């Protein structure tokens, strides 16, 4: 569901005690010999985080009716009420809160088992990133680090959704904002500058703005991504923002870049994530812009497995590579 593989775990008494006090409690009631649908556990976790069934439906990419059926089936399997419902609201019961508190560890443990069982196959890293981010940055690194990644496969998922490595089954999630889940391992792998740019042809036709306020008379192209700059308020280096009503808004950096190259307006983008940015003209470079960071997050417990160690090492080498580039060094040999 929502990118997650289905997990159904048969729970025995000893494993129930080790997994969670909630599981052990349920065993005492009517759980022996039953099966735990961990995808349904993910539904409860997402419902608690999003605050509504509609929000959970959007986050998981599943119809509300499907989520309701999974929730009701999980309550029947466990023999406890997890959610108190009314026609318009819901709240977690005490059992629901305990499930949410310990659910991530249970789901993560199941994925560690899967990672171990798949160890004999080519390891394929699943990486999620905002649309348009990654290829210009990652391809040079993969060539640079070829001896360490030659045996790895990669699956890239580009989405504007806010993803969670454990809930959504990714090895790594790239984002412009740090994760709010403190149990995740997170690294800042790159620091960059948000830069205002336009094509030379656009500026020749419509003129260059002399002040941030002049942008209101131009067609502006805004990027709308989690952790990014507000499409309607571009930051000033002197403090504050310039309020705008963009003509175009997109969740894809590639789409924003293409519209800028098509002479459609002035855009605000991360400066270091596309080599093509070098072909554009900086607009108000000393007045409009902000510092930004790119984060990579992964499941903390997964780092204790062979797969997790490979993922962690991949992140560490990528961070070292970006640090060398940022300092002006020309990396000629793979990092050790």
Backbone torsions as a table, in degrees:
resi	resn	phi	psi	omega
1	UNK	NA	132.4	178.5
2	UNK	53.4	37.1	-178.7
3	UNK	93.0	-7.5	-179.6
4	UNK	-90.7	138.4	172.5
5	UNK	-78.3	146.7	-178.8
6	UNK	-71.7	135.2	177.4
7	UNK	-123.0	124.7	173.4
8	UNK	-127.0	122.0	-171.7
9	UNK	-116.9	128.9	173.8
10	UNK	-83.2	125.9	-172.5
11	UNK	-109.6	122.5	172.6
12	UNK	-97.1	171.5	-173.8
13	UNK	-60.8	-47.1	-177.7
14	UNK	-66.5	-42.9	179.2
15	UNK	-67.5	-29.9	177.6
16	UNK	-65.5	-42.7	178.0
17	UNK	-62.4	-39.8	-176.7
18	UNK	-73.8	-34.0	-174.1
19	UNK	-71.9	-45.6	-174.5
20	UNK	-173.8	140.4	173.9
21	UNK	-58.0	-32.2	178.7
22	UNK	-63.3	-43.8	-179.9
23	UNK	-63.3	-41.5	179.7
24	UNK	-63.4	-39.2	179.1
25	UNK	-63.8	-44.1	-179.3
26	UNK	-64.8	-37.0	177.7
27	UNK	-55.3	-43.9	-178.0
28	UNK	-60.6	-25.8	-177.0
29	UNK	-85.1	-63.6	-175.5
30	UNK	-161.6	23.8	-166.7
31	UNK	-95.1	-16.0	-173.6
32	UNK	-54.6	131.2	177.0
33	UNK	79.4	0.8	-179.5
34	UNK	-89.0	-176.2	-177.9
35	UNK	-127.0	143.0	-179.8
36	UNK	-106.8	119.1	178.9
37	UNK	-86.4	103.6	-175.9
38	UNK	-71.5	-23.4	173.2
39	UNK	-62.5	-35.3	177.1
40	UNK	-69.2	-34.8	175.3
41	UNK	-61.8	-40.9	177.6
42	UNK	-61.5	-36.0	177.0
43	UNK	-59.6	-46.6	-179.3
44	UNK	-64.9	-42.0	178.7
45	UNK	-60.9	-43.3	-179.0
46	UNK	-70.1	-38.5	178.2
47	UNK	-60.7	-41.1	179.6
48	UNK	-66.6	-39.5	-177.5
49	UNK	-73.2	-42.2	-175.7
50	UNK	-79.3	-25.9	176.0
51	UNK	86.9	-2.6	179.0
52	UNK	-159.8	158.4	178.0
53	UNK	-66.9	-37.1	178.4
54	UNK	-63.1	-42.0	178.6
55	UNK	-64.9	-41.6	177.6
56	UNK	-64.3	-37.7	178.4
57	UNK	-61.5	-43.5	179.2
58	UNK	-67.3	-42.4	-176.7
59	UNK	-65.1	-38.5	-176.1
60	UNK	-94.5	-10.7	-179.3
61	UNK	68.2	32.9	-178.9
62	UNK	-126.8	148.2	177.1
63	UNK	-62.1	150.7	179.2
64	UNK	-61.6	-35.1	180.0
65	UNK	-63.0	-37.2	178.0
66	UNK	-66.1	-44.3	179.5
67	UNK	-63.4	-40.0	178.7
68	UNK	-62.3	-43.6	179.2
69	UNK	-62.9	-42.5	179.6
70	UNK	-63.9	-42.1	180.0
71	UNK	-63.4	-46.3	-179.0
72	UNK	-64.3	-39.0	179.3
73	UNK	-66.8	-39.0	178.5
74	UNK	-63.6	-40.7	178.0
75	UNK	-63.8	-39.1	177.1
76	UNK	-65.6	-42.3	-179.2
77	UNK	-63.2	-41.4	-176.9
78	UNK	-82.6	-23.0	-178.6
79	UNK	75.2	21.2	178.3
80	UNK	-135.2	153.0	174.5
81	UNK	-85.6	126.0	-178.9
82	UNK	-99.1	-28.0	-175.8
83	UNK	-135.8	132.7	171.1
84	UNK	-93.1	124.9	-173.6
85	UNK	-115.4	147.1	164.8
86	UNK	-126.7	-175.6	-178.9
87	UNK	-66.0	-24.8	-175.5
88	UNK	-125.5	-15.7	-174.1
89	UNK	-134.8	168.6	174.0
90	UNK	-149.7	159.6	171.0
91	UNK	-149.1	149.9	179.8
92	UNK	-74.6	140.5	171.3
93	UNK	-77.7	177.1	177.2
94	UNK	-60.1	-42.2	177.9
95	UNK	-64.4	-37.8	177.5
96	UNK	-62.3	-41.7	178.0
97	UNK	-63.4	-41.2	179.9
98	UNK	-65.8	-37.9	178.8
99	UNK	-64.1	-42.7	179.2
100	UNK	-63.9	-42.2	-178.4
101	UNK	-61.2	-37.6	-174.6
102	UNK	-108.6	-2.9	-175.3
103	UNK	-64.4	-39.3	-177.4
104	UNK	-60.4	-40.7	-179.8
105	UNK	-64.6	-38.5	-179.7
106	UNK	-67.6	-46.2	179.6
107	UNK	-63.2	-43.6	179.8
108	UNK	-61.7	-40.1	179.6
109	UNK	-63.0	-40.2	178.6
110	UNK	-63.1	-37.3	-179.6
111	UNK	-73.6	-28.9	173.1
112	UNK	-63.6	-40.1	177.1
113	UNK	-61.2	-45.0	179.7
114	UNK	-61.8	-43.3	-179.5
115	UNK	-61.5	-38.6	179.3
116	UNK	-66.3	-42.8	-178.3
117	UNK	-68.1	-25.8	-178.2
118	UNK	-93.7	8.6	-173.8
119	UNK	-61.1	-26.3	-178.6
120	UNK	-76.8	-14.1	179.0
121	UNK	-95.3	166.0	175.6
122	UNK	-56.4	128.5	177.9
123	UNK	-74.4	125.5	-179.4
124	UNK	-118.0	116.3	-179.5
125	UNK	-82.5	127.5	176.1
126	UNK	-95.9	118.7	-175.1
127	UNK	-123.5	127.2	177.0
128	UNK	-106.5	142.2	-178.4
129	UNK	-153.7	158.5	174.3
130	UNK	-60.7	148.2	-179.1
131	UNK	-56.3	130.0	178.0
132	UNK	91.8	-10.2	-179.9
133	UNK	-95.5	135.8	167.0
134	UNK	128.4	-51.5	-168.3
135	UNK	-67.2	-47.1	179.3
136	UNK	-63.3	-31.0	-179.6
137	UNK	-82.1	-42.8	-170.8
138	UNK	-80.1	-37.0	-175.6
139	UNK	-59.5	-45.2	176.6
140	UNK	-61.8	-36.8	179.0
141	UNK	-65.9	-40.3	-179.6
142	UNK	-64.2	-36.5	175.2
143	UNK	-67.4	-42.5	179.6
144	UNK	-62.5	-39.4	-173.5
145	UNK	-103.8	26.5	-170.1
146	UNK	-56.0	-39.6	-175.9
147	UNK	-66.6	-23.6	-179.8
148	UNK	-92.0	-21.9	-174.6
149	UNK	-115.5	7.3	-175.8
150	UNK	-60.0	-30.6	-177.7
151	UNK	-92.3	2.2	-178.1
152	UNK	-96.7	146.9	168.3
153	UNK	-107.3	161.1	-176.9
154	UNK	-134.4	137.2	172.4
155	UNK	-123.6	116.1	-178.3
156	UNK	-102.8	130.2	175.8
157	UNK	-120.4	116.4	-179.7
158	UNK	-101.7	120.5	-175.4
159	UNK	-151.4	150.9	176.3
160	UNK	-92.1	2.3	177.7
161	UNK	-73.9	150.9	173.0
162	UNK	-82.5	111.8	-172.6
163	UNK	-106.2	159.3	178.6
164	UNK	-123.5	127.7	-175.4
165	UNK	-55.9	-40.6	-177.7
166	UNK	-78.7	-51.9	-176.7
167	UNK	-61.4	-39.7	-174.0
168	UNK	-101.2	5.6	172.0
169	UNK	63.2	56.6	174.1
170	UNK	-122.5	146.6	173.5
171	UNK	-72.9	-40.4	-178.4
172	UNK	-139.2	141.2	173.9
173	UNK	-124.4	120.3	177.3
174	UNK	-93.1	138.0	-176.8
175	UNK	-156.2	155.5	174.6
176	UNK	-85.5	-1.5	178.4
177	UNK	-128.0	142.4	177.9
178	UNK	-69.1	151.3	179.4
179	UNK	-67.1	148.7	178.1
180	UNK	-85.5	-13.4	178.7
181	UNK	-82.2	111.0	-178.0
182	UNK	-69.2	-11.2	-179.9
183	UNK	-83.8	-4.4	-179.4
184	UNK	-89.2	146.4	171.1
185	UNK	-82.6	129.6	-175.7
186	UNK	-136.3	135.9	177.3
187	UNK	-126.7	139.0	168.3
188	UNK	-83.8	113.7	-174.0
189	UNK	-102.9	-14.8	178.7
190	UNK	-157.7	140.8	171.8
191	UNK	-111.0	139.5	-174.8
192	UNK	-147.1	180.0	-179.9
193	UNK	-123.7	130.4	170.5
194	UNK	-74.4	126.9	-172.3
195	UNK	-128.6	140.1	178.0
196	UNK	-89.9	125.7	-174.6
197	UNK	-140.1	160.7	175.4
198	UNK	-154.3	165.3	175.5
199	UNK	-79.4	153.2	178.4
200	UNK	-61.9	-35.8	-178.8
201	UNK	-65.7	-39.4	178.9
202	UNK	-64.1	-45.3	-177.5
203	UNK	-67.7	-34.1	176.8
204	UNK	-65.6	-35.7	-177.2
205	UNK	-79.6	-40.7	-172.1
206	UNK	-112.4	-5.8	-179.8
207	UNK	86.9	159.0	179.9
208	UNK	-96.3	132.9	176.9
209	UNK	-64.6	138.4	179.6
210	UNK	-92.5	-24.5	-179.9
211	UNK	-136.9	161.2	176.4
212	UNK	-56.7	-35.4	180.0
213	UNK	-63.0	-26.5	179.6
214	UNK	-66.5	-19.3	179.9
215	UNK	-62.0	-25.4	-178.7
216	UNK	-65.5	-18.4	178.9
217	UNK	-93.9	1.5	-178.5
218	UNK	-111.9	161.3	171.3
219	UNK	-79.3	113.6	-178.9
220	UNK	-102.5	146.8	-177.5
221	UNK	-121.7	117.4	-171.4
222	UNK	-113.7	145.4	174.6
223	UNK	-100.5	130.5	-178.7
224	UNK	-118.3	94.9	-179.8
225	UNK	-131.7	154.0	178.2
226	UNK	-60.6	126.8	179.5
227	UNK	84.5	-1.2	-178.0
228	UNK	-91.3	-161.3	179.5
229	UNK	-85.4	141.2	176.8
230	UNK	-61.0	132.7	178.2
231	UNK	-60.2	-23.6	-173.2
232	UNK	-103.1	-0.8	-177.2
233	UNK	-146.7	97.5	-178.5
234	UNK	-88.2	133.3	-170.9
235	UNK	-74.0	147.8	175.8
236	UNK	-106.9	140.7	178.5
237	UNK	-67.3	-21.8	178.4
238	UNK	-83.3	-2.2	-176.2
239	UNK	105.2	151.1	-178.0
240	UNK	82.6	-169.5	-177.1
241	UNK	-140.3	161.1	170.1
242	UNK	-104.1	115.4	-179.4
243	UNK	-76.7	136.1	-175.4
244	UNK	-137.9	161.2	171.8
245	UNK	-121.9	84.7	-171.8
246	UNK	-59.2	147.1	174.9
247	UNK	-77.1	-37.4	179.8
248	UNK	-125.3	139.8	172.7
249	UNK	-133.4	134.1	178.9
250	UNK	-142.7	151.3	174.6
251	UNK	-88.1	-0.2	-176.3
252	UNK	-112.4	124.4	175.2
253	UNK	-63.7	-36.3	178.8
254	UNK	-62.1	-42.1	-179.7
255	UNK	-66.0	-41.8	178.3
256	UNK	-62.0	-43.6	-179.1
257	UNK	-63.2	-42.0	179.8
258	UNK	-63.9	-39.0	178.7
259	UNK	-67.0	-35.1	177.0
260	UNK	-66.4	-44.7	178.9
261	UNK	-66.4	-23.5	177.0
262	UNK	-84.3	11.1	175.7
263	UNK	65.0	35.3	-176.5
264	UNK	-94.0	-10.0	179.9
265	UNK	160.1	-166.9	-179.2
266	UNK	-106.4	130.2	-177.1
267	UNK	-121.3	160.8	175.9
268	UNK	-117.6	118.3	-173.9
269	UNK	-140.0	159.2	169.2
270	UNK	-62.7	130.8	-169.6
271	UNK	-75.8	-22.5	-168.0
272	UNK	-108.0	10.3	-173.0
273	UNK	-105.0	6.5	174.4
274	UNK	-151.5	128.4	177.4
275	UNK	-63.6	-24.4	-178.2
276	UNK	-69.0	-19.4	178.2
277	UNK	-58.1	-26.8	-178.2
278	UNK	-66.5	-20.3	-179.6
279	UNK	-84.0	-6.1	-177.4
280	UNK	-98.4	167.7	-178.4
281	UNK	-101.9	129.2	177.1
282	UNK	-69.2	137.0	-179.3
283	UNK	-116.6	126.6	179.9
284	UNK	48.1	49.0	-173.5
285	UNK	-63.2	-25.0	179.8
286	UNK	-94.9	-1.2	-175.9
287	UNK	-119.2	-39.1	-178.7
288	UNK	-108.7	130.6	175.7
289	UNK	149.2	176.9	-179.6
290	UNK	-165.0	158.8	173.3
291	UNK	-80.9	144.7	178.1
292	UNK	-137.7	166.4	178.8
293	UNK	-134.4	147.0	172.7
294	UNK	-108.8	126.6	-177.7
295	UNK	-111.2	145.2	169.2
296	UNK	-119.1	127.3	179.7
297	UNK	-122.7	151.7	178.7
298	UNK	-148.8	163.7	177.9
299	UNK	-64.4	125.4	-176.3
300	UNK	-58.5	-44.8	-175.8
301	UNK	-69.0	-27.6	-179.0
302	UNK	-63.7	-23.6	-179.0
303	UNK	-67.1	-11.7	178.5
304	UNK	-85.9	-4.0	179.1
305	UNK	-102.1	168.4	177.3
306	UNK	-60.6	-42.3	178.1
307	UNK	-62.4	-45.4	179.9
308	UNK	-61.1	-38.5	179.0
309	UNK	-66.2	-38.1	176.8
310	UNK	-65.1	-41.6	179.3
311	UNK	-64.6	-45.0	179.9
312	UNK	-61.3	-42.8	179.6
313	UNK	-64.7	-38.3	177.1
314	UNK	-59.8	-45.2	179.7
315	UNK	-64.4	-43.4	-178.6
316	UNK	-62.9	-41.8	-179.9
317	UNK	-68.7	-38.5	178.3
318	UNK	-64.4	-40.7	178.4
319	UNK	-63.5	-42.0	178.9
320	UNK	-65.2	-39.6	178.4
321	UNK	-61.8	-46.4	-179.9
322	UNK	-65.6	-35.3	178.8
323	UNK	-65.1	-38.1	177.9
324	UNK	-64.6	-43.5	178.6
325	UNK	-63.8	-41.7	-177.8
326	UNK	-64.0	-32.4	-179.8
327	UNK	-84.6	0.1	177.9
328	UNK	90.5	3.7	179.0
329	UNK	-76.0	154.7	176.1
330	UNK	-109.1	98.9	-176.3
331	UNK	-66.2	118.6	-178.8
332	UNK	-110.6	-7.2	177.8
333	UNK	-141.8	149.7	-178.9
334	UNK	-59.3	143.9	176.2
335	UNK	-64.1	148.9	-179.6
336	UNK	-91.2	NA	NA
